[in-house]
Amino acid sequence: LTTIDQKGVLTKIYAGEAIITNNYNDFIFSKEVKIIKKSRKFSLKTKTLTGTFKKGNYHTNDEVEIVSGNTIIEGKGLQIKKNGEYIKIKGKAKLRMLLLQKNAY
């Protein structure tokens, strides 16, 4: 478990195993990975994740579940660039949008 603070936006990273190299820039997370940005209502769950912290690029070939606000994306294989500016699911994906309930206030 680690928490990264990027200009006040906290990111929590959970992984069973983590290898960080190249002066804390490159990473390999494995054994059930979760990334959570609570303030942005974002979470990502997968088995393994490889990438770089500085560029914000990471990928996996495993099943993924991404929750962003009221949108849920499930698929196999993921490529993310620039900390989420570009997101690509490699295989088939399922997109679900949760609608607000009328009496949710």
Secondary structure, DSSP 8 states (H G I E B T S, - for coil): -EEEEETTEEEEEE-SEEEEETTTTEEEEESSEEEEEGGGTEEEEES-EEEETTTTEEEEEEEEEEEETTEEEEEEEEEEEGGGTEEEESS-EEEEE----TT--
